[in-house]
Amino acid sequence: MINTWWVTRPKRKLNSIPEVLATFAEISLDQEWQGQRDTHLSLEDALEEAGLKRKGERRDQTGGGARTYLAWIVSLGLIFKQESTGQLKLTLAGEAIMNGDSPVSVLKNQILKYQFPSSFSIGRGVDLAPRFKIRPFRFLLRLLMDPAVGHLTEEEIAKVIITNAENETEECYRAVIGKLAAFRSDGDRSLDDDFFGKYAPKTGSVNPDHPFSHLMDTANTFINWIEYTQLAKRSEDDRMLRIIPEKRNEVQALLSVSPAFIDRPGQHEYFQRKYGLDPKHQKDTRNLTQTQTITAKMIAEQKIKQAFVAESLRTPITKITPELIDRIIEQTGLESKFVEESLLKLYPHGAIGSFMTEYFEMAFKGRDEATDFEKATVKLFREVFCFDARHVGPIGLTPDVLLLSDTDGFAGIIDNKAYSKYTISNDHHNRMVHNYIEGFRNYAHSDKPLSFFSYIAGGFGSNIDGQLMRIFNETGLNGSAVTVSHVIQMVEKQQLNPYSHAQIKNLFSVNRQVTIADL
């Protein structure tokens, strides 16, 4: 029995969930078509072929690696085993991801509902201690919002939170706060004398060289999952987990409502279908007991879905284009007319939300993937906001992105900074003033007037507004700072009520950090 919080983790991050789910959906449907037989080995082959699981010699031929991935998507409420047929089916949340809904939106909903006990946690392969009746990610968010806590480290989550937080009562919450304060004061000396006896790893034996490793691994996975929600993030300097400042109101609203726990975890199909409700549904009314004839056409469409999901994670897709159709044809080997008709039917509005998962991550990775962040910004402003967007950073002594509006006759420049608390240093100030703004004609090769400058980053320091005004006072050019979270909100709004280029110019010309009220 496991006596701490626990999650299965074939991969510690959730970024590959859409592709794993798409791979599973294709294989599962194929097995229904072929007839009931074990799917695990074929799923393992498909995961390896898609590059989602490392290839290697298997110790046995039981498909154990595939079962770990299946357990992963079961634990998140994306699939369930149908009682009447024994077949695996997608929940509404699983279907929503496959239909092109934003994976972050769907999985954030699932993560916040994630609870102990669940059909997964009481299963034979997990067997979590019955003392836990808690929604762990809501509990973490509550701690992070508490001024007495403010932040959490991986070590604090490992040694204090996942061992002691067993329910959501005020008594338990206060006890955890007390133990956290003691740990911050006295470190490991504050832990119980029988700590390793009570919180031994699943294998039953503690690694003598790294006795806390099993707890640290679990804590790291919990942090990765909560970061995927885009509500909290580790800082690149001190590695502390904090609520993203512009998401505090959203988190407060989420915590102000406490839905009832999902009941009957011992009844797998009932629990999973209730847990697996996507944000657009309040009840799963599908009749899945009727026998469905699986056809070759359905299998082919599933192959298209799988290829589309993979593409949508790599590039922003706002519409079905000839280039996209060609890529899907190349990947599936299916006839062009069928691919085009299927894509237009399945994804008439594209699937921009999938790409935004990767874009958010890029904004916090520092210099390592700075070029990817710049290129992704170019793609967004070209594909989503319809600018003539150019990646001019490689030219040298230039901003990262040049925006040209043919409709409204102006230009703008963007500098990407992949940091959680970016501030404009003197060097960066001088570069913006003298090279980017005053040297605009040297790299723009356009007669359009430069109308604004902007910085896009994971987050900004508290003095960013003054730094922006300093550039404005010196150049007379309006500017702004926009967090990646607000860019994502702009993209979401664009799908419903498109911005004009003039509106974007005004938004990026406020001479301070852009707020949610500006959007």
MARLOFI-83414 format. One record per residue: x, y, z of N, C-alpha, C, O in turn; residue in one letter. Coordinates in steps of 0.02 Angstrom, whole numbers, plus 50000, padded with zeros to 5 digits. Layout:
BEGIN
XYZXYZXYZXYZA/...
! end
This chain:
BEGIN
500424994050000500005000050000500445006250000500935006650036M/500265011149959500635017449955500355022350006499755023550008I/500785025150048500555029450102500735036850090500785040750138N/500805038750027500905045750008500495047049945500225042449915T/500435053449927500155054949861500575051249809501165050149818W/500255049449754500625045849702500285046749635499665046749631W/500685047449583500425047549515500875043149472501475042649483V/500575039949422500975035949375501315040749327501025045949309T/501915039049305502285043849265502745040449214503355040449222R/502455037449162502885035049108503275040849077503835039949052P/502985046849079503335053049064503125058049117502555058249139K/503615062049139503465066449196503055072549176502735075649218R/503055074249111502665079949088502075077449047502075071749021K/501565081649041500955079649007500925081848933500425080648900L/501465084948908501445087648840501285082448787500975084148737N/501485076148798501375071048747500705067448755500565062848716S/500305069248804499655065948815499235065948751498965060648734I/499155071548715498735071248655498965066148604498555062648575P/499625065648594499875060748545499795053648570499635049148531E/499925052548635499835045848663499105043748657498945038148640V/498645048548673497935047048669497735045648597497335041048585L/498005049448549497835048248479498085041448456497745037948419A/498685039548478498955033048461498525027448490498355022548456T/498335028448553497895023448585497235022948548496995017348535F/496925028648530496265028648499496285024848433495805021248417A/496825025648394496875022148330496925014548342496575010648310E/497365012548387497465005448399496845002248429496654996748410I/496525005748476495925003048508495375001948458495034996748458S/495275006948414494755006348363494915000548315494474996848294L/495554999948299495764994648255495634987748286495444983048251D/495734987248352495614980848385494874979048385494694973148378Q/494444984148393493724982748387493554980348317493134975948308E/493894983248267493774981348197494004974248185493654970248154W/494594972648210494874965948198494544960648242494544954748225Q/494254962748298493974957948346494344958348411494914960848413G/494044955948464494344956548530494974952348536494964946248532Q/495534955748545496154952348561496604957248599496464963248599R/497114954948630497534959248672497834964948630498144963748578D/497744971148655497984977048618498664979448642498954983848611T/498904976648696499474979848729500104979748687500454984848683H/500254974148655500864973748615500824978248554501314981648536L/500244978448521500174982648462500204990048482500464994148444S/499934991748541499984998648564500715000448579500935005948564L/501074995748609501784997048623502164998348559502585002848556E/502034994348508502344995448442502185002348415502625005848389D/501545004248420501325010748392501635016548430501825021548399A/501695016048496502015021348536502745022148517503005027648512L/503085016548506503785016748486503855019748416504305023648403E/503405017748372503435020148302503325027648299503615031148258E/502895030248344502745037348346503265041348384503225047548388A/503765037948411504295041448448504085043548517504415047748548G/503535040748543503285042548609503555038048664503505039748723L/503835032548645504125027748692504785025348663504835023948603K/505285024848705505935022748681505925015548655505635011048686R/506245014548598506295007848571506845004048609507325007048632K/506754997648615507254993648649507004986548657506424985048647G/507474982348674507294975348683506844974548744507014976948798E/506294971248735505814970348790505984964148830506174958948803R/505904964748896506054959048938505544953448931505684947548941R/504934955448914504424950448904503984952548846504094957848817D/503504948548830503054950148775502344951048800501864948948768Q/502284954148860501624954948890501344961948879500774963348899T/501724966448848501474973248836501454977448898501044982048903G/501894975948947501884979749010502014987149001501724991249037G/502454988948954502594996048941501974999648918501845005348938G/501584996448875500974999548850500475000448906500115005448909A/500434995548951499954996049007500115002049051499655005149080R/500755003849058500935009649097500655016049065500405020449100T/500685016448999500415022248964499645022348968499345027548975Y/499345016448963498615016048970498405018349040497915021949047L/498785016149091498625018249160498675025749167498295028849204A/499145028749131499245036049132498625039649109498385044249142W/498355037649051497775041149025497125039049061496645042849061I/497125033049091496555031249135496555035749196496025038249216V/497145036849226497185040749288496955047849278496715051049325S/497005050449217496785057249201496075057549175495835062749154L/495725051949177495025051849159494895052649085494385055349066G/495355050249043495275051048970495005044748937494745045148881L/495045038948970494785032748943494475028648999494585030049058I/494095023648981493825018849030493675012248995493625011948933F/493615007049034493435000549007492674999649014492405000149069K/492344998448958491614997648958491434990948990491694985648971Q/490994991149039490824985049077490504979649033490664973749040E/490064981748988489674976748951490074973248897489914967548878S/490614976448871490994973548817491724972148834492054968248800T/491974975448888492674974848904493124979048859493734978648864G/492814983048815493204987148768493384993848800493014996348843Q/493944996648779494165003148804493845008648761493855008348700L/493585013748795493235019348761493515025948786493775026548841K/493455031048743493635037748763493085040848806492495040048791L/493275044548859492795048648894492665054948852492965055848800T/492215059148875492085065348839492705069748839492825073248790L/493095069748893493715073548895494205070848843494545074748809A/494255064248838494685061248787494465063048717494875064648674G/493805062748706493535064648640493685072048624493835073748567E/493635076348675493745083548664494455084848639494555088848594A/494945081448669495635082248646495705079848575496035083048534I/495405074048560495445071348492495085075648441495245075448381M/494595079548464494215083848418494525090648409494245095048376N/495115091748438495475097948427495385103248479495635108748471G/495035101748535494985106648590495665107648621496105103348615D/495765113348653496405114848684496575109548737496195108648784S/497135105948729497325100948779497415104048848497265100848899P/497675110248851497775113448916497105114548950497035113249010V/496615116948913495955118148942495645111648968495375111449023S/495685106348928495395099948948495775096849006495465094749055V/496435096649002496825093349054496855097449118496905094549172L/496825104049113496775108149174496145106249213496165105649274K/495605105449177494975103249208495055096449242494805095449297N/495405091849209495505085149237495975085349297495855081949347Q/496495089249292496985089649347496665092649410496795090249465I/496255097749401495935100849460495415096249492495265096849551L/495135091649452494665086649479495015080449505494695076349538K/495645079649490496025073649509495945072549585496075077149624Y/495755066649604495615065449675495845058649698495935053949658Q/495955058249763496035051949798495445051349847495345056049886F/495055045949846495135039949805494845040949735494405045049724P/495115036949688494855036849621494855029549598495125025149631S/494545028349541494555021649513495265019349502495425013449509S/495695024049484496405022349473496765021149539497135016249546F/496675025649588497075025349649496925019249693497355017049730S/496315016549687496145010649728496255004149689496114998749715I/496495004749627496604998849586497164994449613497564996649654G/497174988349590497644983349616498374985549605498794984149648R/498524988749550499204990749537499444996749576500044998149577G/498985000349608499165006449645499045005449719499505005549760V/498415004549738498215003249807498455008749854498855007549900D/498215014949841498385020549884498045019949951497485017449955L/498375022050004498115021550072497425024850077497325030350050A/496945021650110496265024350114496205030750154495685033950154P/496745032650190496705038850230496645045150186496435050350210R/496825044550122496805050450078496115051450048495855047250012F/495825057150063495225059550029495345066950013495175071350052K/495665067949956495925074649942495995075549866496125070849829I/495915081849845496075083749776496755087249779496785093149794R/497285083549764497965086049780498145092549746498485096749775P/497925093549684498125099549649497755105749674498035111149675F/497135104849694496775110449726497115112249792497185118049809R/497335107049829497675108249892498325112149882498475116749920F/498705110349830499325113949815499185121249796499535125749818L/498665122349756498495129149737498285133249798498455139149803L/497915130149844497715133649904498325135749945498355141349970R/498805131249952499415132949987499785138749953500015143349986L/499835138449887500205143549851499865150349855500195155549851L/499205150449863498835156749869498855159449940498685165249951M/499065155449988499075157450058499685161950071500245159850059D/499575168050095500155172550109500655169550158501235171350158P/500415164950201500865161750249501335156750215501835154650245A/501175154850152501595150050116501935153550057502555153950056V/501545155950010501815159949955502155156149899502075157749840G/502545151149917502905147149868503015140249896502945139149957H/503195135549854503365128749876503975126349836504035127749777L/504405122749870504965119549836504805112249825504345109449856T/505175109149780505075101949768505195097949832504845093049845E/505685100049871505845096549933505275097149984505115092350018E/504965103049988504405103950034503815099650015503485096750057E/503675099349950503115095149927503275087849942502835084049963I/503895085849930504095078849939504065076650012503795071250027A/504335080650056504425078450125503855080450172503775077450225K/503475085450153502945087950198502255086950169501815084250202V/502145089250107501465089650080501195082750063500665080850087I/501545079050020501255072649995501225067350049500905062150040I/501565068450105501545063650160501005065250211500725060750242T/500865071750221500425073750276499735076250254499255075950293N/499675078750193499035081550171498575075850149498635073250094A/498125073850193497705068050178496975069750166496605065550139E/496755075750186496065077750171496025085350166496535088750174N/495435087950153495355095150141495035098750200494785104350192E/495035095650258494755098950317495205104750339495805104750323T/494925109550374495325115150400495855112650449496405115250451E/495675107550487496145104750536496765101950501497325103250523E/496655098150448497225095250411497625100750377498245100550378C/497285105650348497645111050314498095114750362498675116050347Y/497835116450421498235119950471498815115750496499355118350509R/498705109250503499245104750524499805104650473500395104750491A/499625104550409500125104550356500505111150357501115111250349V/500155116750366500485123250370500995123250426501545125850419I/500805120350483501255120050540501875115850526502425117750543G/501775110150494502345105750478502795109050426503405108150427K/502495112850380502885116350330503315121750362503895122550345L/503025125350410503405130550445503985127450484504535130150486A/503845121650515504375118250553504925115850507505515116350525A/504745113350448505245111050400505665116850375506275116150366F/505355122550362505725128350339506205130850392506725133950376R/506045129650454506475131750509507035126750524507605128650534S/506855120150526507315115150551507505109750500507895105350516D/507235110050439507415105150388507235098050408506715096950439G/507655093250390507505086250402507425084550476507115079550493D/507695088750520507625087450592506895087750614506715084950666R/506475091150574505775091750593505355085650573504775085150593S/505645081050534505275075250511505195070150567505595069850613L/504665066150562504535060950613505115056050616505445054650566D/505225053250676505765048450686505675042250643506155039250619D/505045040250633504895034250593504695036050522504305032450491D/504955041650496504765044250430504815038950376504335037850339F/505385035650370505485030850316505075024550326504915021050277F/504915022950388504475017250400503775018650375503445014150348G/503545024750385502855026450365502795027850290502275026550260K/503325030650261503265033050192503775029550146504115032750106Y/503825023050153504275019050112504045019250039503445020250026A/504495018249992504305018149921503865012149904503805007449944P/503575012249845503135006949823503485000149823503174994949835K/504135000249810504514993949809504644991249879504804985349887T/504564995649930504654993549999505354994650026505464994150086G/505844996349983506524997350005506765004349987506675006649931S/507075007750036507325014550026508025014149996508435010050016V/508155018549947508825019049918509295022249970509215028049987N/509785018449995510215021150049510615027250028510775031550069P/510785027649963511175033449939510745039649929510975045249937D/510115038449912509635043949900508965042149933508485040449899H/508935042549999508355039850035507695043350020507155040550030P/507725049649996507115053349981506935053249907506465056549886F/507305049449866507235049949794506535048249770506275051449724S/506215043149801505545041249779505045046849792504575047749753H/505135050549846504695056149861504845062149816504385065649794L/505475063249803505665068949760505425067849689505205072549656M/505465061549665505215060049598504475061449593504235064349544D/504105059349644503375060549644503225067949647502795070349610T/503585071649690503465078849697503615082349631503245086849611A/504155080349597504325083349533503765082449482503615087049443N/503465076549482502915075249435502315079549452501985082149406T/502155080249516501595084549535501715091749512501255095049488F/502325094049518502495100849496502415101349420502135106249395I/502665096449384502595096549310501865096849289501685100449243N/501445092949323500735092949306500415099649320500025102149279W/500565102549377500245108949394500505114549349500145119249334I/501135113949327501395118849279501025118349212500935123349178E/500825112349194500465111349130499815115349129499585117449076Y/499505116449188498875120149191498975127549174498495131049161T/499605129849175499775136949162499505141549217499385147449205Q/499415138749277499205142649335499785144249381499785149349415L/500285139849382500865140749426501495138649388501455134749340A/502065141349409502685139949373503275140549420503275144749466K/503785136349409504415137149444504805142949415504835143849354R/505115146949458505555152249435506215149249413506455144449443S/506505152149359507135149249335507725150849381508245147649376E/507645155849426508215157549469508225153549534508745150849552D/507655153149570507675149549634507295142949633507275139349684D/506985141249575506625134849566506035134049613505805128449625R/505785139449640505195139149683504555139549642504515143349594M/504065135649662503415135549627502975141049655502875141549715L/502715145249610502275150749631501695151349582501735149149525R/501155154349606500605156049561500855161349512501185166149532I/500695160449447500865165649398500455171849414499835171449418I/500775177649423500415183549449499765185049413499265186449446P/499765184849347499145186649311498615181249315498065182149289E/498775175449347498285170049355497995169749426497605165249441K/498175174449468497945174149537497185174749542496865171249582R/496885179149502496155179849504495815173549481495305171549509N/496085170349429495795164049404495835158649457495355154949468E/496415158149490496495153049543496025154449601495715149849628V/495965160749619495505162649673494785160649656494425158049699Q/494595161749594493915159849573493825152249574493295149849595A/494345148549553494305141249553494225138549624493845133949636L/494605141549671494595139049740493975141349778493805138449830L/493645146549753493045149049788492455144249783491975144749821S/492495139749734491975134649725492285127849739492815126149713V/491945123949781492205117249798491695111949778491245110349818S/491765109249718491285104149696491335097949740491835096849774P/490805094049740490805087849779491305082949749491445083049689A/491565078549792491995073249767491595068649721490995067749730F/491935065849673491615060949628491525054549668491995051949698I/490925051949668490765046149710490875039549674491015039449614D/490815034149710490835027249685491475025649645491425023249588R/492075027049673492685025349637492765017949624493145015949579P/492415013749663492455006549652492085004149590492184998549568G/491665008449562491305006749500491645010349442491505016149428Q/492095006849409492555009849362492215013949307492375019849299H/491755011049271491455014749215491065020749239491115026149210E/490685019949293490295025549321490765031249340490655037049321Y/491295029649377491755034749402492115038249344492135044349341F/492385034349298492775037249243492355041749198492595046949175Q/491745039749185491325043849141491125050349176491035055549144R/491065050049243490905056149280491515060649287491475066749280K/492085057549301492715061249306492915064049237493185069549233Y/492785060349184493005062149117492555066849080492525066649019G/492185071149115491775076249082492215082049062492575084849104L/492195084048999492595089748977492255096248997491685096049020D/492585102048989492285108449011491625110148979491255114349005P/491455107048921490845108848886490245104748908489675106148887K/490345099648949489795095248968489725094749045490215095249082H/489115093749066488975092549137488745085349150488685083249207Q/488625081649096488405074749104488585070949041488565073648985K/488775064549049488925060248992488295056148977488145051349012D/487945058148924487315054748906487395050048847486905047748819T/488015048648827488115044348769487885037148783487995034548838R/487565034148734487375027148740487915023048704487915022548643N/488355020048744488915016348715488795008848716489235004848701L/488185006848734488034999648737487834996948669487874990848657T/487625001448625487424999148559488044996948519488555000348519Q/487984991348485488534988748446488654993248386488194994848348T/489284995248377489464999648322489904995748273490394992448292Q/489724996048211490124992648160490714997048142490625002548114T/491314994648157491914998448141492094997148068492154991348047I/492175002548029492305001847958493015004047941493345007347981T/493235002147882493895004347859493935011947855494465014847868A/493385015147839493375022547835493495025547904493855030547911K/493195022647956493295025148024494015024348045494295028848078M/494325018848027495035017748043495465023048008495925025748037I/495305024347945495685029247906495615036247937496095040047942A/495005037947958494895044547989495285045048054495545050448070E/495335039548091495715039748153496455040848140496795044248178Q/496715038048085497405039248066497515046648051498035049448068K/497025049748018497055056848003497045060948067497425065748075I/496625059048114496595062448178497265062148214497515067048241K/497555056148213498195055248247498735059748217499115063048253Q/498765059948150499265064148117499125071548129499595075448138A/498495073448129498305080448139498505082748210498785088148218F/498355078648260498525080348329499275081548335499485086448367V/499675077148305500405078048308500615084648275501045088148301A/500315086248218500485092448183500275098548224500635103548226E/499695098248256499425103948293499845105748353499815111448377S/500235101048379500675102448434501305106148412501635109348452L/501465105648347502085108448322501995115248288502475119148283R/501395116748265501295122948228500575125348239500125121248245T/500465131948240499775134448249499355133148187499535135248132P/498805129548195498365128048139497715131748148497315130148192I/497605136748106496985140648110496485138648057495885140248062T/496725135048006496275132847952496625127147915497225125947923K/496235123647875496505118047836496795120847771496425123647730I/497445120047763497785122847704498045117147660498095111447682T/498215118747597498505113547553499145110647582499285104647574P/499545114847615500175112447644500045107447699500385102347704E/499545108847741499375104147795499115097647766499295092247789L/498685098147716498405092047684498975087747657498965081647664I/499465090947625500035087147598500425083547653500635077847644D/500515086947710500895083847765500515077747793500825072747810R/499855078447798499455072847825499445067047775499475061247796I/499415068547711499435063347660500105059547664500125053447661I/500645063347672501305060247676501365055647737501675050347733E/501065057647792501105053647854500655047547853500825042347881Q/500075048147821499585042747824499575038247763499375032447767T/499805040947706499775037147645499075036447616498955032247572G/498605040447641497915040047618497795044447557498195048947542L/497255043147523497085046647461496925054047476496595055547525E/497175058447433497155065647447496455068347456496335072247502S/495985066447413495305068947418494995067047485494645071047516K/495115060847507494835058547570495145062447629494795064247676F/495795063647626496135067347679495855074447684495695076847738V/495805077747627495545084647626494825084947654494675089147696E/494395080547630493695080547653493655079047728493255082047764E/494065074447752494055072547822494285078247866493985079647918S/494835081547846495085087147886494585092847890494485095847943L/494275094447834493785099847833493175098147876492875102547906L/493005091747877492435089547919492625089447993492235091748035K/493205086648009493405085648079493655091948112493535093048171L/494015096148074494355102048104494245108248061494735111148037Y/493625110348051493495116048007493815122448031493945126947990P/493955123048096494245129248123494965128148147495235132348183H/495275122648126495955121248147495975118948220495495116048245G/496535120248253496615118248324497195122148354497725119348368A/497095128648363497635132948385497855131448457498435132448474I/497385129048499497535128048570498095123148583498465123848632G/498165118248540498675113148550499375116348548499805114748589S/499495120648500500145123848493500305128348552500885129248570F/499795131348582499915136048636500205132748698500505136048740M/500115126248704500445122548758501195123248753501535124848802T/501465122048693502185122548682502415129848687502955131148713E/502015134448662502205141448663502305143948735502775147648750Y/501845141948779501905143848849502555141248879502915144948913F/502725135048865503335132048893503955135848868504425136848906E/503955137848805504535141248776504695147648813505275149748816M/504195150848842504285157448872504645157148939504775162348969A/504815151248963505145150549028505805146749023506085144849075F/506055145448964506635141048957507295144648950507805141548936K/507295151248959507925154848956508215154748886507855154048837G/508875155448882509205156048818509215149648777509295149748716R/509135143948811509225137448778508795136748716509025134248665D/508165138948721507705138148664507425144848643506855145348620E/507825150048650507595156848634507395157548561506905160848545A/507775154348517507615154848445506945151648430506565154348389T/506795146048461506145142848451505575147448473505055147848440D/505675150948529505185155648555505065161248504504495163148491F/505605163848476505545169148426505165166748364504715170148340E/505355160848339505025158148279504295156748292503875157748248K/504135154348352503435152948369503025159448371502445159448351A/503335164848395502985171348395502845173648324502305176348310T/503325172648280503225174348210502625170448182502195173248148V/502615163948196502065159748171501395162248196500915162648158K/501355163948260500715166248289500475172648256499895173148236L/500915177448250500705183848222500565183448147500195187448119F/500865178548115500725177548043500085173548033499645175647996R/500035167848067499475163348056498835165448092498285164648065E/498905168048152498315169648193498085176848183497495178148173V/498565181648185498385188748182498485191848113498355197748102F/498725187748066498745189647995499205195547979499055199547934C/499755196148016500265201148000500765198047950500815191947944F/501115202347915501715200247880502255200147934502585205147947D/502355194347965502815193648021503465190547998503465185547961A/504025193448019504675191247996505145190148055505155194048103R/505535184848051506035183348103506685186848083507075184348043H/506795192748113507375196848093507945196348144508475199148133V/507835192848199508345192248251509015189948227509525192748248G/509055184848183509705182348160510125187448121510725186348112P/509825192848098510205197848059510755200948103511305202248079I/510595201948168511085204948213510925212148228510755215948183G/510975214148293510795220948316510095222848294509965228448273L/509655217948298508955218848277508505215648328508715211348366T/507865217748331507385214348374507265207248347507505205548293P/506885203348384506765196448362506255196048306506335192148259D/505725200148312505155199448266504965206348238504905211248275V/504865206548174504615212548140503915211148116503795206148082L/503435215648133502745215048110502595220648061502725226448075L/502315218748004502105223747954501365222747940501145217247925L/500985228147946500265227847932500125230947864500185237047855S/499955226747816499785229247750499105232647750498975237247710D/498655230547795497975233347797497965240347829497595244647807T/498385241347881498355247647918498995251847909499035257347936D/499485249247872500065253247854500525255247910500705261047915G/500715250647953501185252248007501635246148019501505240647994F/502155247248059502605241848079502665241748155502555246848188A/502825235948182502955235248253503535230448263503675226348220G/503865230948320504415226348334504305223048402504035226048448I/504505216648406504415212648467505085209548485505435206848443I/505245209848549505825206248575505575200948623505225202448671D/505745194648610505555189148653506065188048709506665188148696N/505825187148770506275185748826505995179848865505465180248897K/506345174248861506095168048890506265167548965506635163148986A/505995172249004506125172449076505475173749113505005176549086Y/505475171649176504855172549216504815179449248504265181649266S/505385182949255505375189749284505875194149246506385196249273K/505715195549184506175199449143506155206749162505625209649172Y/506755209749166506815216949175507285219549121507725215949098T/507185225749102507575228749047508225231649077508215236949108I/508775228249067509425230649091509635236749050509345238248999S/510155240049074510415245849037510645243948967510535247648919N/510955238048962511185235748897510605234548850510625236548792D/510075231248876509475229948835509105236348819508815237048765H/509115241148866508815247648853509165251148794508835253548748H/509815251248796510195254648743510105251148676510065254348624N/510065244548679509975240748617509295242448586509255243348525R/508775242748628508105244448602508095251448573507825252648519M/508395256248609508375263248588508795264348525508545266948475V/509415262348528509885264348474509905259548415509975261748358H/509845253148428509875248348373509195246648343509115246748282N/508715245148386508065242748361507625248448336507335248048282Y/507585253748376507125259248358507465264248311507215265648257I/508045266948333508385271948290508655268648226508715272048175E/508825262148230509085258748171508565254948131508735250448092G/507935256648141507385252948110507455252148035507345246748009F/507645257448000507675257247926508245252647902508235250447844R/508715251247944509285247147923509095239847912509425236347874N/508555237647947508375230547941507665229447917507495223947896Y/507245234647920506525233647904506405232947829505985228947808A/506775236847789506675236847716505935237847700505655234247659H/505635242847732504935244447722504835251847734505185254947774S/504355254747697504225261947706503685263147759503495268847771D/503445257847790502925258647842503235261547905503785259647924K/502885266247937503155269347998503145264448057502685260348063P/503655264848099503695260748159503225263648211503295269448230L/502735259748233502205262448277502255260148349501985263348394S/502605254548363502665252348433503235247348440503465244348391F/503465246648501503925241248519503595237248576503195240048613F/503765231048582503475227048636503955221448656504355218948616S/503905219448719504255213548745503735208248761503215209748790Y/503875201948742503455196348763503895191748804504435189648782I/503665190048865504065185848910503605181548953502995182548954A/503895176748988503505172849035503205177249089502625176249109G/503585182049112503345186849162503845192649166504365192449134G/503675197649207504095203649210504225205649283503835204049328F/504785209249293504935211949359504465217649377504105220249334G/504475219449440503995224549465504135231549437503695235849440S/504735232749412504905239449387504845240049312505105244849283N/504505235449279504475235449206504125241649178504335244249126I/503605244149212503245249949186503705256049181503685259649131D/504105257249233504575262849231505095262049177505295266949145G/505325255949165505825254649114505535255949044505885258449000Q/504905254249034504585255548969504495263048958504605265448902L/504305266649010504215273949004504885277348989504905282448953M/505425274549015506085277449001506245277048926506525281648897R/506075271348896506185270548824505735275348786505955278448737I/505105275948807504645280548774504885287748778504885291448729F/505105289848838505335296748848505945298348805506045303948783N/506355293148793506965294348755506855294148679507215297248641E/506345290348657506245289448585505595292348559505535293748499T/505095293248603504435295448581504025289848551503465291048527G/504285283548553503915277848525503555274148581503855272448632L/502915272948570502525269348620502735262048624502965259048575N/502675259148684502875252148692502455248648744501985251448772G/502645242348758502265238348806502655232148825503175230648795S/502405228648874502655222048893502055217448900501565219248933A/502095211548870501525206948868501755200048892502225197248864V/501425197448942501605190648965501355185448915500875186748878T/501675179748916501465174448870500745172248886500375170348841V/500535172648949499855170848967499355175448933498825173148911S/499525181848928499065186548896499075185848820498565186948787H/499645183848792499655182348720499195176448705498825176548656V/499215171448748498775165648739498045167648744497625165248706I/497885172248790497195174648795496995178648733496425178348711Q/497465182348705497335185848642497175180948586496705181948547M/497555175548583497445170448532496745167448540496395166348491V/496555165948602495895163148615495345167948595494855165948564E/495435174348611494935179348592494895180148517494355181348489K/495455179548484495485180348411495035175448376494755176948323Q/494965169448404494545164348373493805166248373493435164248329Q/493605170148424492895171948431492735178748403492225179748370L/493185183548417493065190548396493725193648376494065196748417N/493915192848312494595194748290494765202048304494355206548297P/495395203048325495665209748333495815212548263496015208948218Y/495715219148255495985222448196496715224048210496925224048268S/497095225348158497795227148168497855233648207498315234548247H/497395238148196497395244548234497285243248308497595246548350A/496855238548325496735236948396497365233948428497535235548485Q/497715229748391498325226848417498855232248426499225232248475I/498895236848379499375242448385499215246448449499675248048487K/498585247948460498395251748520498555247848583498785250748633N/498415241348581498535237148639499275236948657499455236948716L/499705236748606500425236248617500755243148625501365243648623F/500345248348633500615255248637500435258648703500415264848706S/500305254748755500045257648818500595260348863500445263348915V/501225259248845501805261648884501825258948956502015262349003N/501615252748962501635249149026501515241749010501445239848952R/501495237749063501325230749052500585230049036500165233049069Q/500425226148985499735224948966499395220749020499675215849045V/498775222649038498395218949089497815215349057497655216348998T/497495211049096496925207349070496355212049052495955210549007I/496295217649087495765222549071495875225549002495395227448968A/496495226148980496645228948914496415224348858496245226648803D/496415217848871496275213048818495545213348797495335209548753L/
! end
